[in-house]
Amino acid sequence: MAQQLATMRTPEAYATVGAYARSHTGEAAAAAYLALGHAYLLDRRYAEAQASLARARRADGSLADYADFLGAEASHAAGDDAGAEGILHGFTARYPDSIFDAREPELEATVLLALDRNTAAQQVLQAAAGTESASRPGFELAEAQVEMALGEQRAAEATFKQLLLDHPLTSEAQMARAKLTELGAESLLTTADLRTLAEAYFKAGRYSQAAEQFRVLESAPGLREETRNGFAVDEAACQLKLKRLTVAEAQALPDTADENGAHRLDLLMELARNRDDSADVKQIISEMESRFPHSPWLADALYSAGNMNLLDRDFPSAIQFYSELAARFPGDRYAAAAHWRSGWLSYRLGLYPEAERIFDEQIRLYPGASETVSALYWRGRLYETRDHEPGLAAANYRTIVRDYQHYFYAQLARRRLAALGSTQTEVEPRANRDRPVTPRLVDAFPADSPHLAKARLVANAGLNEYVADEIRADPEFAAMGSLAEAQIYSSYGETFRAIRAAKRGLPNAAAAPIESIPMVYWRILFPEPWWKTIEAESARNHLDPYLIASLIRQESEFNPRAISYANAYGLMQLLPSVGRKMAREEGIARFQTFQLLNPSVNIRLGTRYLREMLERFGGVEEYALAAYNAGDNRVAEWKAAGPYSGIDEFVESIPFTQTREYVEAIVRNKETYREIDNFARVHGAGEASAAR
């Protein structure tokens, strides 16, 4: 109930949690009132938040520090600063281990300022100097505000500036910037400071802010011409990201012989790519090769041009661009991917000796790259089909099975090994890939940890944003970390949060043997909620339930309330138009889009839709999954671009990286689900998922 309230905050959710709070006592009532107060805070209903949190405080249980701190926040927001100070005074003494101790000084100083107790506010901040609190953006903002209140404008300006540079992406930084402008102190920001800000905005995808900053920099007096030109080109790059840059504007940029000139040409190349002008792309890259042969902007342009020609199915041109990138810039961030793609496209064109050479280089030069597992597999296939060296093929396949346990290509490699039978394996290739290290894992966490106990209570109250902080405060955090967080979320049915936390704790699980990780973690990574519905709807549509579970895991991570940027809804991420069509076919009368957030309805309609995709593509899962992700028309086009020697060749040939990885992940995870359940049955490690 509390989780639903924190997420949706509907009148019904408020009423349900309120009724629970009134009908219970002790810790249960405190958690419910805390959930109400937290939700009211989020909705800026401060008076109601005060009332609920006051009731939570009266319970005086394990969550008393939450009730106090959030109650003080609500009181301050409601204008009752005397009440807020009454709560905050002595907070850290009452709760020496609270996660709010680091935030308390800034809140209390702000409250004291509102009460015109400026010296007292300064004393609160001085007492926290040198602690964890002092590094927080809120602390620096409070410090500057106290300095302003005490008439120390110069000091305040310096503190506002420091806050802006230390935490440029925070809301506190925006307030500091506005205050510097109000004080007429923008001149304190040097060119280097402003460049740092602009680059931070650009890296964070805040292109409008970055563009504005670069524009200001460009007009600054006393700049070297090269520096000014650089700011102009950087501002144009922001406009390109915002889809506002025109060819005329890019051409008008200074055509210089330095990196700014190279960047200018790269922008022109991207504009040419956007209008699918391959001739102009080639002309611009030729000019870059002549004038800027060692520029990283040339590397970016080559990769982009290769991708353009890949999508246009001009494989010879794509190979040319990818190969040149790998040869000229072997250490570039795109070098491994470009090198692999040049080999794969050579394979697709039937240039097998060249493909073999590139695959061998890929394995040797880029052992840790994500594309190298593909090189191992397809080199193995060529050992089989072209070189008639089954022993060398088997060696490659065994390397994949050993080092990439649950990858898509590990499944294919096992099938190839089975087909090869008792072939004598040659020496396995030295891929030099570092074996992933599995962290020390335990099945249960300390029963006497107050922070873990509190984290569970906090999750029960729907305050998920504080769970990780509570666990981090535990002395044993390094050994538990995100895995404890995952287990807590899982115990409260917050499956998608549990999956994300477990992925952080076990980033290399796809390469780990089942027996190397306790089953409790596999059950979190590959959960089976709504399993009876999945089984029933799968059976009705003649589908593998593990396929449906894997698709849901990939689409929404089992978040029934998920709504994507593309307006896809629920567990199986169905578009409203698809939902309406499937609902008509299922005979669901008066269907409305919000019903897609109902797990049972979503699974019912989603399994039917996947069944139709399978029927449309002859029952081939990989085609159907690609169509589910990218649309059936695109899959029809990709099929027509064949022929393919097998479905493995089709999957590797999907030109959209996101769709290719989507298909591989679902096929891979379907078998991982099956392997986990089989292992559990054989070894008695929990015969069924706890979520079933």
N, C-alpha and C positions, 0 to 999 in steps of 0.2 A: 504493500500500500504506500509506504513512504517513498519507495523508488518511483512509483508511478506519479506521486505528487510532485517530487522533485523534477521529473521530466516534463509532465504535461500541465500540472497546476490548473486543472479544471475545477469547476464548482463541486462536481461529484467527488473528485479526489480529496479536496479540502474537507468535505462533509464526512467522508469515510474515515479519514485519519482523525478528525476532530471527535467523532463518535467513539473511536477506539481510545483516544486519550481520556475522555470523560468516564469511560467505563472501566478503566484500569488504574492501578496505583503503582507507586514505587518506580523502579527502573523502566518498566514498560511505559508508564504514563510520561515519564521524563523524556524518553526517546520520541514518543509521539508528539509531545508539545515542542520538542526541539525541531522535529521535522516540519511542523506547522510554522514555527518561527522562521526557520531557514527559507521555506517557500515564500512566506510573506515578504521577507527581505528581498528575495529575487524579484518579486513583483512590485517592490517599492511601496508596499502597504505597511508603513513603518509603525503606526500605532498598533495595528494588529500583531505585528511582529513583536513589539514590546510586551504586549499582554501574554502572548504564547510563551515567550522566552522567560518571562517572570514566573510563569507556572512551572516551566522546566527547572528553573533555579531553585524553586521551593522544594523540589524532590531531593536536591543535594546528593546526587549519586555520582557514578563514575564519569558522567558527562557534564559535571558542574562547570568545568572550565569552558566548555563550548557554550553552555547556556549563558555564562557571564560575559564572555567575549562578544558573542553575537548579540547579546542583549545590549551591551554597551554600544556596539555599532548601530543597532536599531534606535537607541535613545539619541545618539548623536545625530543621526539622519533625521529624526523627528524633531530636532531642535531642543531636546531635553538634555543639555550638556551637563547640568548639575547632576542629573540622574546617572548619566554615563560616567562621570568622574567618581561618583559614589561606588559604582561597580568596579571601576578600573583601579582605584587606589589600593595598593597592596596586592595586586593581581599576581605578580611573579612570586611573591612570598607565599601566597596561598597555593599556587600551582607551580612549583619549581620545575616540574618536568613537562609542562604543557607545550604543545607545538605552537601555541599562540604567544609564547614568551618573546619570541623574536619580533612579533608584530605589535606587541602591546605598547612599547615606548612611542612609536609614531602616532598611534591612535590617541594615547593619553595626552601627548603634547598638543595634538590638534584640538582635542576637547578643552584643554586648559587655555589655549589661545582664544577659543570661542568664549571663554569665561573671562577674558582679559587678564588672565594670570600668566603673563608673558615670562616672567622670571622663573616661575615654577615649571613652565613648559621647557625652558632652556635647561633647567636642572635635571629634568627627566631624561632629556636627550644626552646630556653630558654624562650621566650615570651609565648610559648604554654605549658610550664611545668605546671603540675597539672590540666590540662584541659582534656576533653574527647580525644583530639588528642594524648596525651602522652601514652595512653593505646593501641594504634594501633600498629600492627607489623611493618607497613611501617615507622612509626615514630621512633621506636626503631632502625630499620635498618639505617635510615638516621642519627640518633644520633651517632651510632657506626661509620658510614662512616665519619662524621664530626670529631669525635675524632681521627680517623686514619689520616685524612688530617692535623690535628693540631699537629700531632706527639705524641698524648696521647695514646700510644698503650695499656698500661695496662687497662686504662679506656675503650678503644674500645673492648678489649677482654672480659671484664666483661659484657659489654652491649650486645655483640654478644651472650654470654652464656645465659644471661637473656632472650633475644629474643627467643632463641632456646627452652628454658624451658617453657616460657610463651605461645608460639604459635607453638608447635612442628609440626603441620600438614600443616603449611603455606609455600608458596614458599619463603617468606622472611626467614623463619627458615632454609630452605635448603641452602640459600645463606650464612646465618650466620655460619652454620656448615662447609661449604666449606671454609669460611674465617678463621675459627678457625684452620682448618687443614693446610691451607696455612701458617698461622702464627706460626705453631708448638705449638698451645695452647690447644690441645685436653686434656692435663693433667688437665686442669681446671675443666673438667667434672668428678665429683665423681662417684663412683659406684651407689650411690642412684640416681644421675642425669641420668645416662645411663639407669638404670632400668626404671625410669619414662618415658624416651623416648621410650624404647622398648615396654613397656606396652601400651603407647599411639598409637604406630604404629599397634600393634596387635589388639587393640580394634577397630581401624579404618579400619581393613582389609588389611593393608599394610604388608602382611606376609613376603615378601622378605626383606623389610627394618627391620622388627622386628627380623627376623632370623639372619641377619647380626649383629644387635646390640647385641643379646643374645650370639652370637658366640664370639664377642669381649669381652663381660663380662666374659664369661667362661674362657678365657685365661688370665684374669687380675691377676697380682701377689698379693699374700698376702690374698687371700680369704679363709674364712672358708670352709671346705669340703662340708658342707650342702648347703651353698650358691652356690658354684661352681656346684654342682649336680643339683640344681634348675635351673640354667641358661641352663645347658645342656638339661634338660627335656623341658624347655620352647622353646628352639631352635628346638627341635624335634617336638613340637606341631605346630610350624610354618611350618615345612616341611610336616606334615600331612595335614595341610590346603592347601598346595601347591601340594598335591598328589605326594610328592617325598619321603616320609618316607617309608623305607622297614622294614619288620619284624626283620631282622637281626640287623638293626640299633637301633630299639626300644629295642630289647632284650639286646643289648650291653650297654644300659644306666645303671647307678649304681642302683642295686637292694637294696634300703635302707628301713629302717623301719619307715621313716617319710613321710610327705606329698609328697615329691618327688617320693618316691617309689609307692605311691598310684596313682600319676599322670602317672607314667611310665606304670602301669598296665592298666589304662584307655586308654592310647594310643594303647597298645596291643589289648585291647578289640575293639577299633574302627577299627583297621586293620583287626581283625577277622570278624567284621561285614561287612566290605567292601568286603571281599571274601565270605560272606554268610556262615561262618563256625559256625553254632549254637552250636556245641559241645564245640569248643574252647571258645566261648563267655561265656557259662555257667561255664566252668572250671575257667576262669579268674575272673568272678564275685564271684564265690565261694571262690577263694583265697582272693579277696578284702574283702569279708564279714568276713573272718577269721582274716586277718591281719589289716584291716583298717575299722572297723565297723562304725566309726563315721565320716569318711572323706567325704567331699563334692564331691570328685572325684567318690566315690561309688554311690552317688546320680545321678551324670551325667551318669555313666555307666549303672545303672538300667534303667533310662529313655530311653537311646539309645537302650538297649537290648529289652525293651518292644516294642519300635517302630519297631525294626527289626522283632520281632515275629508277631506283628500286620500285617505288610506287607506280611509276609510269611503265614498268616492265622493260625498260631499256637497260638490260643487264650488262651489255658490254661497256656502256658509259658508266654505269654504277661501279663496275669492277675497276675501271680506270681511276675514278675518284677515290675509292676506298684504298686501292693499292698504293696510290701516291701518298695518301695520308699516312699509311702504315710505314712506308719507306722513308718519307721525309721527317716524320715526327713519331718515332717509335715509343717515346715516353708520354705522348699526349693522352689525355683522359679518354679519348675515343679510339685510340690506336688498336686496342685488343678487339673491340667490336668491329671496326673497319676491316681489320685483317681477316677476321673470321668471315665476314660477309663477302669479301672478295673470293675467299675459298669456296664458300657455299654457292655463290652464283656461278663460279667456274664449274662446279659439279653440275648445277642445273643446266648449263650449256653443253654438258658432255665433254668438257675439257678435263678429263680425269687425271692425267699426269700432273697438270698444274694444281688441281684440287688436292691431290695427295701431298704435293710439296708444301702447300700452304697449311694443310691440316697438321703435318709434321712440325712445321714451324710454330704453329699456334700452341701445340702441346709443349714445345720446348721453351718458347719465349714468354708465354702468358699462362703459366700453370695455375695461377689463382683466379683467372678471369672467369666470369660466369659462362662465357661462350665455349670454354675449353672442353666441357663435358660433351658438347655437341661435336666438337672436332674429334674427340676420342671415339665416339660412336660411329660417325660417318667414315672415319679412317678405317675403323674395323669393317664396315660394310664394303669398302673398296678392297680391303685385304681379301674378303670373301669372294666378291663378284668379279674383280678385275685381276688381282694378283694371284688368286688361288692359293692363299696362305692362311688356311684356317687356324693354325696355331697362333699366328700373329693377331688375327681377328679375335680369337678367344682371350688373348692377353689383354687387349684393349677393353673387351667387355668385362673381364674380371676386375680391372682397375676401376671401371665405372661402378660396378656393384659394391666394391670395397669402399670407395671414397665418397660415393654419392647415393647412399643406401635407399632413400625414398624419392629420388628424383624421377622425373618422367623417363629419362633415358636409362636409368637403372632398371626399370621395368622392361623396356625394350631390350636391354642387354641380356637380361635373364632369359627372355624368349629366344634370342639368338644363340645363347649358350646351350639351351635345351635342344635347339635345332642342330647344333654342331655335335651334340652327343659327347662321346668320350675323346674328343680331339685333344691331343697333347698340347698343353699351353706353353708358348714360348715365354721368355723373360718379359715381365710386364713393363710397359713404358714408364720411364722415369718422369712423371708429370711434375714432381717436386712440389706438389700441393701440400700445404700445411694441414695436418689433420685437425679438425675442430676439437677443442677441449670442452668436455662436458663439465659444467660446474658441480661442485659437491652438492648433492641433493639429499634431502631427508623426506620421509613420508609424513612426518608430523613436526610441528613447531613447538617451541617451549610453552608448556602449559602455564608457567608462572610469569609470562611476559605481560606487564601492564599495558604496554603500547599495542601489542597484538590484540589483547582483550578489548581495548578501547577501539581499535580499528574495526573490529567486528560489530561493536555497538554503533559506531558511526555509520557503517554500511547499512546496518539495520534501520537507521534513521534516515537513510537516503542522502547522506552528505558525502557522496562519493569523492568529491574533490579533496577531501582531507584524509582519505584512507592511506594513500601513498606516503603522506607526510608523517602519519602515525607510525607506519612501519619503518620509515627511514630514521625515526627517532630512537628505535630500539638498538641497543648495543650490538646485537647480533645481525644487524641489517645486512652486512656484507654477505653473510651466508644465506640470507633469506630473500632479501630484495623483492623484486617484482613477482617472485614465485609465491610468496606469502600473500601478496596483494591479489594474485590470480585466484588463489584458493578461497580467499574471503569473498571476492566477487562471485565466484562459482557457487559458494554455499548459499548465496542470496538470489541465485537465479539470474544474475547479471552476466550472462554468458559471453556477450561480445566484449565486455570490459575484461573478463577473465582471459579470454583468448589473447587480447592485445597485451596484457601484462605478461602472460606466459611466453609469448613470442619475444618480448624484450628479454626475459630471463633465459630463454633457450633459443637464441637466434640460429643455432646450427642443428636443430632437431632433425631436419630433413636428411642430414648426413649421419645420424646416430642410429646404432642398432636399437631395436625395441627394448632389449634386456638391459641396456645401459642407462635407461631413465626410468624411475619409478612409475608404475602404472597410473598413479594419481595425476601425474603431469600430462601423460598422454591423454587421459580423459578430459583434462582441461583444454589441451590443444586441439583435440578432435572430439568435441562433445556431441551428444545425441539427444538434445531436448526435442520435445514433440515427436518422439520416435514412433509412437503408436500411430499417429496421424501420417507420418512419413511412410511407414510400412503399409498402411491401409491404402493410401493414395497411390503409392508405387505399385502395389499389387493390382489395383484397379486399372492402371495405365500400362501394366506390363513393363515396369521399370525396376532397376536395381535400387533398393533404398539407400545403399551407400553412395550411389551416384547423386541422389537428391540431397543427401546430407552434405556431400562434398560441394555441390553447387551452392547450397545455402551458405556454407562456410565461406566460400569465395565471394559471394555476392554481398552478404550483409553481416557475416560473422555471427549469425543467429540473433541479430538485433531486430525484433519484430516492428520497431518503430522507425526503422531507417527510411529516409527519403533522400534520394541522391540529387546531385546538381542537375541531372537530366530528368528529374521528376519521376523516378522509378520508386515504387513503394514496397516496403515490407521485406520479409525473409528472402523471397526469391526475386525481389527487385523488378516488379512488373510495372510497365507503363499503364496509366489509366485506360488508354485505348485497348491495350491487350487484355486488361482485366475485364473491361466491358464485353469484349468479344467472347472471351472464355466463359464469362458468367452467362451470356445468352446460350452458349452451347451446353452449359451445365444446367440450364433451366432455373437459374437464380433470378427471381423476380425483383424488380425495383433495386437493382444493384447500384451502390454508390461507391465512389473511389475510396472513402475512408475505410471501407470493409477490407481493403487490401492490407490494412494494418492488423487485421485479425489473423493470427497464425494459421488457424484451421482453413480459413477461406483462401489465404494466400497460397498455402501448400496445395490445396485442391486445384486452384486455377493454374498455379505454376507447373505442376506435374502434367496437367493436360496440355499446356502450351509446349512443354519440352517433348511430350509424346508426339505432338503434331510436327515439331521440327524433325524429330527422328523419322517419322513417316515420309516427310518431304525429301529427306536425304537418304533414303534406303536403309534406315536403321543404323547408320554409322554414327557412333557417338561423337567423334571428333568433328564431323561436319555440323551436327546438330548443336554442339556446344559453341562452335564458332558463330553459327547463325544466331544463337541465343544472345551472344555478346555483341556482334557487329551487324546483324541483319542478314536475312536469307539471300538478298540480292547480291551482297558482296561475296558471300560464300559461293554462290553460283558463278560469279566472275572468277574467283580464285580457282575453282574446280576446272573451269574452262581453260585456264592458263596452263594446265598439265600438258602431257600426261605425267603421272607420278607412279613410281615403282611400287609404292605402298602408302598407307596412311601416315607412316612416320615422315615420309618425304613431303606430303601435303602439309602436315603441321609445321615442319621447319620452314616451309615456304610461305606461311601466312605473313604478309608484308607488314601488318600492324603488330608491333611489339606487344602492346597491351593484350590484344586478342590471342596472340600465340602463347603468351605466358599464362593467360586465363585458361586456355584449353589444356595446356600441359599441367597446370596446377590441379584442375579438377580430376583429370585422369589419374594423376599421381596420388592425390589425396583419397580418391575412392579406394584404391588398393591399400593405402595406409590405414584407413578405417578398418578394412577387412583384416589386415594383418594384426592390428591392435586387438580386435575381438578374438581372433584365433589364438593369439598368444595368451590372452587372459583365460580363455577356456582351457587350454592345454596346461597352463601353469597355475591355475586357480587364483590368478591375480585379480579377482573381481570379475565374476562371470558375465556381468552385464554392466553397462554404464550406469552410474548412480543417477544420471539424469533421466533414464528411461522410466 
